[in-house]
Amino acid sequence: MASASAGSFILFAGGTAMQSSSYFPDVDIFDSSSSKWSTASLTISRSLMAAATLGSRAFFAGGSNSTDYQSIVDIFDDSTGNWSVESLSVARSCIAATAVGNKVIFAGGFSSTTSYSNVVDIYDVVSRNWSLATLSVGRNRLAATTVGRFAIFAGGYSSSGYSAASDIYDSSSDTWYTSETIPLALWSPQGGGDVASGADLPIIIGAAVGGVAVLGIIGFLVYWLVIRKKKLDNSSIYSAKMTPTNVRPGTRNTLGNDRIPQDVLTLSDFIPLLELTGKRRDTWKGSKAFEVTLQSSSEEYGLIMSAFRRMDGENLLDAIVSVKAVVNPQIALNFIGHRELLSKRLESDPQIFKKDDWKTLRGSGVRSWMINQYRILFQQYAWNSVEMEVPVVPFLHGTDAAIARKIIDTGFSAISSLDAGFYGRGIYFTSKAQYALPYFATKAHPCLILCLTMPGNTFPVYEGYQDPDSRMGTPIKSGYQSNYVVTHRSGIPCEKMQFTDFYDELVLDQEAQVVPFAIIEFDKAILAPYAFNFQRVVPGLERKR
């Protein structure tokens, strides 16, 4: 839904229903002068629109629905009570909009040709003419605001990940700047003229760009797993302590302090074992794996919860019983070795991860959208922004706590056999905690294993289990290292692009592609109502997870 005001009216337009994926044209209008409601309709049902107000007009631009991206701009004029329609130059959603002077500006967004549009549409309400400009960096979901004569577009998500770019439009001179190119005189009250305060502009840009907090525990783990190339010295497996020289410049350490405390131990130069007690502790007799229970008051616990929230875990927080950091040195070394092998193969053959024969198959447009969703998923983790060809992506695997410990101890071979599931034979994961509920919530001791995965070149699965060309039970195709499918809540593949209420499954067929780093255990009784909402029944078939 998008909202804007015009005169005494506040308008709430469009939107989608999460449960049914239906899109609405409805506009609810509240008149603050009479405290009465009325309704109207958009030209096209849609959600993810941009909204802005200029004078007596409210603008609702772009958006998307189950059919496609939209270019429509619906305009409500408070002075006449009438609606009119204009059109953007390129249909897109997740646009940023603001108004300055006599112009309304719509910037960036998703389109049918790119997820990171640099298009800027500018509408002059006086002349009723459109003009075009270009963002310095193409991006979506950016923030927009106006200060005096300046319209500022900041942050967002680009092809390189989260963006710190800012584009500044000066309406008095019809000139675009970035924060690096804007003349110094414009930052001061004297040079700014009608700017409320020259100091306000950098403050607002900073606030708009913000920054996404690094998930310290995962980020640091990935650094040791992915960046460091030293071999593990088995004779000194616990000898290396974390010191400031071990940390990549510009990153926060695991505990988020300026210094790394010397009572935190690591497994050689690779894996930090987060021990708040200051001593290592083997919690499983005869096991090569280690765990430490994290206190809810600790920062490490909070960091894992930040990761869990990012993986759709917000509604399950009240069911959590315990959170444990876990590590198995051998599994971690296998993961590191596999990544080094893939990296070397990539150096010798840059086309190794470029196979995309799925483009010739049925549903190629939706498959392309699935690949884009996968890229958006892994690009939200900063460590993937540089090395995109072999990304490392957090995923979840739901099971019983007893089986989870066997998996941590000996690897996913503890499952006995690969799952002959709907979307290929392999080990199944999801990035959505609630989607995993049917696979773990009914277990005696339900838990989720948080893992780092290495999907490599992934094959987008469009085929359902009943289709003639179903991937059910088949091995992962040659030239690909995993299968990835975007599904409805029902577990059935999405048959068309959608922008809300979708989930995913990742299928891996090699244990070396995954390393667990945490276990979250849950109260079965508290999980029950959430599991009920996500139950999936497929007649005649049962999936083993």
N, C-alpha and C positions, 0 to 999 in steps of 0.2 A: 504494500500500500504506500502511496505517496500523499503528502499533505502540503498545503500552502494556504495563505490567507489573501483576501482581497477585500478591502474596505472593512465592513463589519462581519464579513463571512469567513468561516474557516472550512476548508474543503478537504475531504478524505477520499482519495480516488483509487479505484482498481484494487489489485491484490490477487492472491491465490489461496485456496484452501489446502492446508498441508495434508489432510487425510485423503482427499479425492483428486488432488492436482488440478482442480478446476480453476479457471481464470474468470475474473469478474469485471464488468464494465461500470459497476455501480459507483456513484459519487454521493457520499453523504455530506450535506451542507448544514453547518450550524450558524445561525444568525445571532451573533452576540448581543445585538441591540434588542432583540425580542425574545431571546432564549428559546427559539423554535428551530426545529429540524425540517429540512426538505431534501429531496433527492434529484439526481440527474444521472446521465449516462455518458461515459466516454464513447468516442467513435468506435474503438476496438477494445475488447477485453484484453487486459494485460497486467503484468506486475513489473517490478524492478524499473519503474519510471524515475525520471528526474523531475523535481518540482522547484519552481521559483516564483517570486512575486515582483512585479514592477508596477508601481502606481496602483491603478484600479484593476490590474489584470493578474490572474493566476495562471501559470503555465504548467502543463503536464506533458513531458516529452519522452519519446522513445519507449523503451521497455521490451518485453518479450512475452510470448504465450506458447502454448503447445505447438503452434504452427511455425513460428519464426520470430526473428527480431523485428521490431517495429520502428518506423520513422515518423509516425503521427505525432503532432503537437496539438493537444487540445487546450484551448485558451478560454478562460471564463473572465468576462468583463463585469465588474461590480457596478459600474456606472450605468450599464444598460440591462444587466441581467442575462445577457445573451452569451452563447458559446460560438467560437469560430475555430477553424482548423488551419494549421500550417504543417510544414513537413521538413524534417531534417535532411541533410544531404546524403547521409548514410544511416540505414536502420541499425540501431544498436540498443543495448541495455546497460545498466550499471554506470550511467553517465553522471557526471557532476555538473551542477547548474548553480548559477548565481546571477544577480543583476547589478549593473553599475551604470550610472548616467542614464541614458535612454536606451540601453542595450541589455538583452538577456543572452547569456553565454552558456552553451552546452558543450562539455568537453569530455573526450576519452570514451571509454566503455568497451563492451564486447560487441563484435559484429559477426556476420556470417563468414567473413574472410580472415578475421584476426581476433585474438582474445585481448589484444593490447592496442586499441585504436588511438591514433594521435590526432584525430579529426576534432576541430573546434568549429561549431556552428554559432554564428552571432546574428541575432535578430534585432533590428532597429525598430522600435515601436513607433517612432515618428514617421519614418519613410516607409515602413513595412517591407523593407528589403533585407535579404540575407547576405551575409558575407562569410568567408572561411578563413581560418587560421590553423596553425599546427602546434601541438604541444612539443616541447623539447624532447620528451620521452613518451612513447605510446604506452598507455596504461589504463587500467580499469579500477573501479571502486576508489577513486581519489576523492579528496575532500575539497570543498569550495567555500569561499567566504568573501565578503567585501568589506574593505576599510577605506572610507572616504572615496577617492577616485580610483582606487585599486581593486581589481578582482584577482583573487589569489587561488590557484589550483595546486594542491600540494599532496605529496605522498601517493599512495595507491599501489597497484601491483603491476609490474612490467614483466617482460620476457626474462629478465635477470633476477626476478624475485621481488621482494618488497622494495619500493622505490622511495628515495629521499628527494626526488626532483620537485622543484616548485616553479610554476610558470605564473608570471605576474603581468596583468594587463593594466596599462595606464590609460584610462578613458579620456583624459584631457589631451593626450598627444596621439592617441590611437596606436600605441606602441606596446610590444610585448618584450618582457625581460625574463631572465631567470634570476635566482638569488645571487648567482655569480656575476651576472652582467648588468644588473641594475645600477645606475649611477649613484655614487655615494651621497650626492646632494639630495636625492629623493628619500634617503633614510632619515633625514633630519626635519624637524618642524619647519625650519626656514625654507628648505628646498621642497618640502612636501606640500606647501600651500594649504589645500583644503583637507589634508590628512589630519585626523583628530589629534594624533600624537605620532611624531616620527618614530619614537621608540616602540610604538605599538606594532608596527609592521613586522619586524623580525620576530617579535614575541608571538604574533599570530601565526606566522609561517612555521615557527618551531612547534607551536601547539598543534597545527594542522598535520605536519609531517609526523610528529610524535616518534614512535619507534615501537616495534614489537619486541617484548621482553624475550630474551634468549632463554630457552628451556635449558638451564644450566646443567642439570644432571645428564640429559641426553646429549646436549651439545659437546660437553667435555668428553663423554664416552665416545662419541663419534670421532672427535679429534684424535683420541688415542687409537681407535680402531682403524680409521681411514687415512689420516695424514702421516702418522709416524710409520717408518718402514724398518725399524730395528727388529732383530730376531729376539725371541724370548730366551733368556738365559735360565734354564731350569734349575741351576744351582743357586740362583738368587731370586727365586720367583717372588719373594715378598720384600726384596731389598730396597727397591726404589721408593723413596718418599716424594710426595708432590712438593715441589719448590717452585718459586716464581719463574725459574728458568725453564720449567717443563711446560709452561702455559703459552699458547700462541698469542703473540702481541695483539692487543685490541680486544681480547675476549675477557669475560668475567670468569673467575675460577669457580669450581664446583659449589663452594659455599657462599659465593657472592661477596666475599670480603676483599679488601685491598691486598691482604697477604693470605697465603694458603697455610693453614695451621699445620704444624709438623706432626700432629698426632693422627693424621689421616694417611692410611697406608694405600699402596697401589700394588697391583700385580705387574711387576716389572715396568716397562715403559708403555704398556698398552691399556690396561683396564683399571680404572680406579675402583677399589672396593671401599664403599662408603661406610666406615665404621665409626660411629659416634662415640664408642667406648674407648677408642684409642688403642685397641688391641684387636688382632685378627681372631676370628672365631669360626671353627668348623662346626656347623650345626647338623651335619649329616655324617654319621659314622661311615668310614670307608668310602666316602664320596669325594669326587674331585671338584665338586661344586660348592659354592659358598653363598650364604645369604646373611643379611642383617635386617632386622625389623626396624623400621623408621618410626620415630615418635611423631605424632600429629603436630607437635609444636615446632618440629625442626624445619629448616628451610629446604632440606632435601625432599621431605615429604610434600611440602608445598609445590616444589618444582615438578614432581611427578604428577601431582594433582593438576597442575597447569597443562601438562601434556595430556592427561586423561580428559580434561575438559575440551581440549582441542579435538579429541577423538570422540566427541559426542557423548561424553560421560557425565555431563552436568546433573542429569536427573537421577543418576545412580549413586551420587556421593553419600547420601544418607544411609546406604546399604553397606558401605565399606566397613569391614572388620579389621583388616590389617593391610599394610603396604610393606613389601620387602624388596630391597635391592638385592639382585642375584647376579652371579657370574660363574661361568665354567671356563677355565683357561683354555682347554682344548677346543671347545666349540668356538670360542672367540678367535683362536689361532686359525682354525679352519676357515672362518669367515674372512679373516684378514688375507689368508693365502688365496682364497677364491677371488677376492677383489683384485689382488695383485695380478693373478692370472688373467682376469678379464681385462685389466688395464694394459697388460703387455700385449694381449691379442688385439686390443683396440689400436695400440701403437703400430703394430705390424700390418693391420688391415682396418683402416678407418671406417670401412663400410660394414663391419661386422654387426653393428647394431642398427643398421639402416633398412633391414628387410621390412617391407610393408606391403606384401602381396594381399593383405586384407582389403586394400583399397579396391581390388577388383571383385570383391565378394558382395553378396547381398547385404544391404544395410550399411554400405560404406560411409554414408553421411553420419549415421549414429555412431559407428565405430570411431570415426574421426573425433566426434564429440567426447566419446569415452576416453580416448587417448589424451585429449585436452584436459579432461577432469583429472586424469592421473598426473599430468604434468603440473597442474595447479596444486595438487596434493603434495608432491614432493618438493616443489619450489617454495613452499611455505616454510621449509626448514633451511636456515641460512647456509648450512654446510654444503648444500647441493647447488648453490648459486654459481659456483666456480666449475665444479666437475659434474657436468650434466649427463655425461654419457653413462656413468656407472653410479646412479644415485643410491643413497642409503635412506630408507623410508621407514618410520615407525608404523607398525601394524599390531593388531591384537589377535590372540588365539584364545578362545574360551574352552574350558574343560573343568575337570574336578581337581581339587588341590593335590590329591595323591598322585594323579597322572602328571600334573604340572611339575611336581618335584622329580618325577622320573624323567621328564623331558629335560629339565635343567641339568639332571645328573648325567644322562646318556644321550641326549639329543632327541629329535623327533622320531627316531627309530623306535622310541618307547611306545609309539602308537601302534606298532606291529606292522602296519601296512599303509600304503598311500591311500587316501580317500578317493574312491571311484565316483567322484561327485558329478554334479550337473555340468560343471564347466571345465572338466578335464581331470585327469588323475594326478593327484598331488597333495600337498599340505595346504589347508585352507586358512586364510586370514581375512580380516576386514579392518578398515580404518574407522568404523562406526561401532562404538561400544554397545549401543542399544540393539543394533542389528544382530549382534552376536548372542543376545539373550537366549534364544531358543536352543542354543548349543551348550550353554553352561548353567543357566539359571535353575534347572531342575536337578542338577547333580547334588550328591550328598554334601559336598563342600565346594560350592561354586567359586570359580576364580577366573581371572583373565591374566594371561601372560602378555606383557608388553615386550615387543621384540623389535630389533632393527632388522630390516630385510633388504635384499639386494635383487630387485626384480629384473634388472637388465633390460633387454628389448622385450617388451610385453605385447602379447597378442590380444587385441580387443575382442571379446566374445559377445556376439549378438544373438547367437542361436539359442533357442530355448530347448529344454530337455525333450520335448515332444517333436521337435523339428526333424525332418529327414537327415539334415546335416548336423545333428546335435553333437556337441563336444563331450557328452557324458561318457566318462570312463576312458576317454582316449588320452594318449600321452601328449605332452606339450609339443607343438609343431617344431620341426627342424628350423633353425634360424631364430628361434625365440627362446627366452629363458623363463617365461612365466605367462600365465593368462590373467587378464583383468577384465572384470565385467561390472558395469553400473546397473543396479537393479532397483526395482520398486521395493517397498516394504515387504511384499509378498515373496520376494526372492526371485522373481521372474525378471529377466533382462528388460531394461527400458527399450521400448520399441521406437521412441522418438526422444528428441532433446527435451529436457525439462530443467527447471532451475530451483526447485524445492523438493523436499521429501524424497530424495534418492539416496541409495546406499551403495556399497561395493563389496566385491570379493576378489581376493588375490590368490592365485594358485601357484605354488612353487613345487618343483619336483626334486630339489637337491637340498639336503640338510645344510650344506655349506653356505646357502643363501640366507640364512637366518641365525641371529644370536639373541637369546632372551636377556633382558636387563632388569626386569622387575616383575613381581607377582602381586596382584591385588586380589584379596580374598573378600567375599561378600556374605552377608546374612541371607540365607535362602528365603526366609519368611518375608523379609522386606522386599526382596527382588520379585516376589510372586506377582504383584499387580502390574509391574512394568513388563514382566515376561508375557503376561496375558495379552497385553496390547500389541506385542510383536510376534505372537504365535503364528506359525506357518504350517499349514496342512496341505500336503501334495498327495492326492489320491493315488494309491498304488505304488508310491515310492517313498523311501525314507533315506535321508542323508545321514551318513555317519560322520560325526565331528568329535 
